[in-house]
Amino acid sequence: MICPVCYNKIKKNRVTCSVCKFSKNELKTASNKAVSTSRKNGYYDDVIYTSEFPKDLSYKKTLTRAILGGWFGLHNLYVKRKFKGYFSLLTLIIGFVTSSLVLMGVLSQEYMPLVVYSTMLYVIALALWVIDLINLALKTYKVPVVLKKNINKGENKWHKTKQL
């Protein structure tokens, strides 16, 4: 396993990381729901990415959304990877609109570079979707989580700054 904090390799027979002393048991208390709160409050360092799905997030739902709505970025939006999810959705819309306009004959030959670039975005979205499907199948898909100790720490920091 790769340590989600310092990215060093944790041996299979070990429970803690030899570099940062991160314990694998801490992932049992991790939360995906707290990611939005941490990001909204500005605690970006509290969010870590791990291939272990937390209890408040379903692997089966993520896989189903990746298969059925992966081009739309539904699985990324579900696990709170919003940039990647919105990028997939935007590239799909741009690619669909430009290809529809070409098929209807609205766009002439002078707009072909636009069609080529939008098609390239379409291919990138397809590649990202396939990579996510492979990562989900191999259980190496990275999910953002916040550890319980960071949730409490972040809430205390937030309340202190709010009171000042």
Secondary structure, 3 states (H helix, E strand, C coil): CECCCCCCECCCCCCECCCCCCEHHHHHHCECCHHHHHHHCCCHHHEEEECCCCCCCCHHHHHHHHHHHHHHCHHHHHCCCHHHHHHHHHHHHHHHHHHHHHHHCCCCHHHHHHHHHHHHHHHHHHHHHHHHHHHHHHCCCCEEEECHHHHHHHHHHHHHHHHC
